[in-house]
Amino acid sequence: MFTGYARCAAQGDDEREQRAALVELGVPADRIFVDHGLTGTDREREGLPAALAGLSTGDTLVVTKLERLAWSVADLSHTVTKLEDRGVKLSFDGETYDAADPIGRKVFAILGTTFAEFDSGLIRLRTSGGVAKAKAEGKYRGRVLKLSPEQQSELFDRHQSGKYKIAELQSMYDLSMKAVYNYVDRERPPAQRSRCCGS
Protein backbone atom coordinates (compact mmCIF):
# COMPACT_ATOMS: atom_id res chain seq x y z
CA MET A 1 0.00 0.00 0.00
CA PHE A 2 1.23 3.49 -0.88
CA THR A 3 1.02 6.33 1.64
CA GLY A 4 2.07 9.83 0.63
CA TYR A 5 3.60 12.56 2.76
CA ALA A 6 4.00 16.23 1.86
CA ARG A 7 5.70 19.00 3.83
CA CYS A 8 4.57 22.26 2.29
CA ALA A 9 5.04 25.99 2.42
CA ALA A 10 2.30 27.71 4.37
CA GLN A 11 1.43 29.91 1.40
CA GLY A 12 1.13 29.44 -2.34
CA ASP A 13 0.43 26.41 -4.50
CA ASP A 14 2.98 24.10 -2.90
CA GLU A 15 0.44 21.75 -1.30
CA ARG A 16 -1.66 21.43 -4.45
CA GLU A 17 1.41 20.70 -6.56
CA GLN A 18 2.75 18.09 -4.14
CA ARG A 19 -0.63 16.36 -3.84
CA ALA A 20 -0.88 16.18 -7.63
CA ALA A 21 2.66 14.77 -7.89
CA LEU A 22 1.97 12.12 -5.24
CA VAL A 23 -1.24 11.03 -6.96
CA GLU A 24 0.69 10.76 -10.22
CA LEU A 25 3.16 8.49 -8.41
CA GLY A 26 0.32 6.15 -7.50
CA VAL A 27 -0.70 7.37 -4.05
CA PRO A 28 -4.47 7.37 -3.39
CA ALA A 29 -5.70 10.92 -2.72
CA ASP A 30 -7.11 9.88 0.66
CA ARG A 31 -3.74 8.41 1.71
CA ILE A 32 -1.82 11.70 1.55
CA PHE A 33 -0.78 13.33 4.83
CA VAL A 34 0.39 16.94 4.99
CA ASP A 35 2.38 19.19 7.31
CA HIS A 36 2.73 22.92 6.73
CA GLY A 37 5.81 25.02 7.35
CA LEU A 38 9.33 24.77 5.91
CA THR A 39 11.42 27.13 8.00
CA GLY A 40 10.56 26.26 11.60
CA THR A 41 12.70 24.16 13.92
CA ASP A 42 9.85 22.46 15.80
CA ARG A 43 9.91 18.77 14.94
CA GLU A 44 6.45 18.16 16.38
CA ARG A 45 4.24 17.39 13.39
CA GLU A 46 0.84 15.82 13.00
CA GLY A 47 0.99 14.69 9.38
CA LEU A 48 4.12 12.53 9.47
CA PRO A 49 3.25 10.57 12.64
CA ALA A 50 -0.22 9.92 11.19
CA ALA A 51 1.32 8.68 7.96
CA LEU A 52 3.77 6.41 9.80
CA ALA A 53 1.05 5.04 12.08
CA GLY A 54 -0.84 3.61 9.12
CA LEU A 55 2.16 1.82 7.59
CA SER A 56 2.82 -1.92 7.88
CA THR A 57 5.61 -4.21 6.69
CA GLY A 58 5.81 -4.12 2.92
CA ASP A 59 4.03 -0.76 2.59
CA THR A 60 5.68 2.23 0.90
CA LEU A 61 6.02 5.81 2.14
CA VAL A 62 6.15 8.15 -0.85
CA VAL A 63 7.60 11.69 -0.89
CA THR A 64 8.32 13.82 -3.93
CA LYS A 65 11.79 14.83 -2.72
CA LEU A 66 13.88 13.59 0.18
CA GLU A 67 14.15 17.04 1.75
CA ARG A 68 10.36 17.05 2.13
CA LEU A 69 10.65 14.23 4.66
CA ALA A 70 12.81 15.82 7.35
CA TRP A 71 13.88 19.06 9.03
CA SER A 72 17.54 18.07 9.27
CA VAL A 73 20.00 15.24 8.66
CA ALA A 74 19.46 14.01 12.24
CA ASP A 75 15.69 14.05 11.72
CA LEU A 76 16.12 12.19 8.43
CA SER A 77 18.25 9.52 10.10
CA HIS A 78 15.63 9.08 12.85
CA THR A 79 12.77 8.70 10.36
CA VAL A 80 14.68 6.35 8.05
CA THR A 81 15.56 4.12 11.01
CA LYS A 82 11.87 3.91 11.91
CA LEU A 83 10.98 2.86 8.37
CA GLU A 84 13.76 0.29 8.23
CA ASP A 85 12.82 -1.24 11.59
CA ARG A 86 9.22 -1.65 10.45
CA GLY A 87 10.06 -3.05 7.03
CA VAL A 88 8.56 -0.08 5.21
CA LYS A 89 9.87 0.94 1.78
CA LEU A 90 10.73 4.55 0.96
CA SER A 91 10.07 6.20 -2.38
CA PHE A 92 11.51 9.57 -3.42
CA ASP A 93 12.44 11.11 -6.77
CA GLY A 94 10.29 8.42 -8.39
CA GLU A 95 12.46 5.53 -7.12
CA THR A 96 11.50 3.00 -4.43
CA TYR A 97 14.02 1.59 -1.96
CA ASP A 98 13.48 -1.50 0.21
CA ALA A 99 15.80 -2.22 3.15
CA ALA A 100 15.08 -5.93 2.63
CA ASP A 101 17.16 -6.07 -0.56
CA PRO A 102 20.92 -5.36 -0.85
CA ILE A 103 20.64 -2.18 -2.92
CA GLY A 104 17.85 -0.77 -0.78
CA ARG A 105 19.77 -1.64 2.39
CA LYS A 106 22.79 0.28 1.09
CA VAL A 107 20.63 3.31 0.27
CA PHE A 108 19.04 3.23 3.74
CA ALA A 109 22.52 3.10 5.29
CA ILE A 110 23.61 6.12 3.25
CA LEU A 111 20.47 8.01 4.21
CA GLY A 112 21.34 7.51 7.85
CA THR A 113 24.54 9.52 7.49
CA THR A 114 25.33 13.17 6.79
CA PHE A 115 25.62 14.11 3.13
CA ALA A 116 25.85 17.52 1.46
CA GLU A 117 23.22 16.98 -1.25
CA PHE A 118 20.41 16.60 1.30
CA ASP A 119 21.65 19.62 3.28
CA SER A 120 21.75 21.70 0.11
CA GLY A 121 18.23 20.67 -0.91
CA LEU A 122 16.91 21.39 2.58
CA ILE A 123 18.44 24.86 2.61
CA ARG A 124 16.93 25.64 -0.80
CA LEU A 125 13.57 24.43 0.48
CA ARG A 126 13.74 26.64 3.57
CA THR A 127 14.78 29.63 1.48
CA SER A 128 11.92 29.10 -0.98
CA GLY A 129 9.53 28.86 1.95
CA GLY A 130 10.88 32.14 3.31
CA VAL A 131 10.40 33.82 -0.06
CA ALA A 132 6.81 32.58 -0.28
CA LYS A 133 6.06 33.85 3.22
CA ALA A 134 7.68 37.22 2.53
CA LYS A 135 5.69 37.61 -0.68
CA ALA A 136 2.43 36.74 1.09
CA GLU A 137 3.18 39.33 3.77
CA GLY A 138 4.23 41.95 1.22
CA LYS A 139 7.79 42.06 2.56
CA TYR A 140 9.65 40.47 -0.35
CA ARG A 141 12.07 42.93 -1.94
CA GLY A 142 13.61 40.91 -4.73
CA ARG A 143 16.04 38.09 -5.12
CA VAL A 144 18.31 38.89 -2.17
CA LEU A 145 16.86 37.38 1.01
CA LYS A 146 18.65 37.66 4.34
CA LEU A 147 19.47 34.39 6.05
CA SER A 148 17.67 33.53 9.25
CA PRO A 149 19.77 33.43 12.45
CA GLU A 150 19.66 29.63 12.26
CA GLN A 151 20.94 29.63 8.68
CA GLN A 152 23.69 32.14 9.55
CA SER A 153 24.85 29.83 12.33
CA GLU A 154 24.75 26.82 9.97
CA LEU A 155 26.80 28.68 7.36
CA PHE A 156 29.39 29.75 9.95
CA ASP A 157 29.72 26.21 11.35
CA ARG A 158 30.16 24.75 7.86
CA HIS A 159 32.78 27.37 6.98
CA GLN A 160 34.69 26.76 10.22
CA SER A 161 34.60 22.98 9.74
CA GLY A 162 36.80 23.28 6.65
CA LYS A 163 34.70 20.67 4.83
CA TYR A 164 33.08 23.12 2.43
CA LYS A 165 34.64 25.40 -0.17
CA ILE A 166 33.37 28.97 -0.47
CA ALA A 167 31.87 28.11 -3.86
CA GLU A 168 29.91 25.25 -2.26
CA LEU A 169 28.56 27.56 0.43
CA GLN A 170 27.60 30.09 -2.24
CA SER A 171 25.60 27.41 -4.05
CA MET A 172 23.99 25.97 -0.93
CA TYR A 173 22.79 29.35 0.37
CA ASP A 174 22.39 31.16 -2.97
CA LEU A 175 24.82 33.91 -1.93
CA SER A 176 27.62 35.85 -3.55
CA MET A 177 31.19 35.29 -2.33
CA LYS A 178 31.13 38.66 -0.58
CA ALA A 179 27.87 37.79 1.20
CA VAL A 180 29.29 34.47 2.43
CA TYR A 181 32.31 36.22 3.94
CA ASN A 182 30.11 38.93 5.45
CA TYR A 183 27.84 36.38 7.15
CA VAL A 184 30.84 34.43 8.44
CA ASP A 185 32.37 37.65 9.78
CA ARG A 186 29.15 38.57 11.61
CA GLU A 187 29.21 35.27 13.51
CA ARG A 188 32.74 35.82 14.79
CA PRO A 189 33.40 37.48 18.17
CA PRO A 190 33.85 41.26 17.67
CA ALA A 191 37.59 41.10 18.35
CA GLN A 192 38.06 38.56 15.55
CA ARG A 193 36.04 40.34 12.88
CA SER A 194 37.90 41.51 9.79
CA ARG A 195 37.68 44.89 8.15
CA CYS A 196 37.50 43.35 4.71
CA CYS A 197 34.95 40.84 3.52
CA GLY A 198 37.61 38.66 1.90
CA SER A 199 40.08 38.32 4.79
HUFENWO-V821715 format. One line per field, one symbol per residue. ss: DSSP state (H for helix, E for strand, C for the rest). phi: phi as a letter, one per 40 degrees, with the letter a starting at -180 (. if undefined). psi: psi as a letter, one per 20 degrees, with the letter a starting at -180 (. if undefined). A space follows every 50 residues. Layout:
# HUFENWO-V821715
ss = ???
phi = ???
psi = ???
This chain:
# HUFENWO-V821715
ss = CEEEEEEECCCCCHHHHHHHHHHHCCCCHHHEEEEECCCCCCCCCCHHHH HHHCCCCCCEEECCCHHHCCCCHHHHHHHHHHHHHCCCEEEECCEEECCC CHHHHHHHHHHCCCCHHHHHHHHHHHHHHHHHHHHHCCCCCCCCCCCCHH HHHHHHHHHHHCCCCHHHHHHHHCCCHHHHHHHHHHHCCHHHCCCCCCC
phi = .cbbbbbbccbgcdcdccdcccccchccdcbbbbbbhbbcbcccbcccdc cccccbdgcbcbbcbccccacaccccdccccdccccgccbbafgbbbbcc bdccccccccccbcacccdccccccccccccccccccgbcbhccbcccdc cccccccccccgcbcdcccdccbfbccccdccccccccddcccccbccc
psi = pppqppoqqhrajggggggghgghjjpqhjkpqpqqpiiripioqhgghh ghhjprpirpppqgqhiihqhrggggggghgggghjkpqppqkjqpppii qgghhgghghhjrpqhgggghgghggghhhggggghjkjpkahppqqrhg hgggggggghhjipqhhghgghjlqrgghghggghhiqqhhiqriphj.
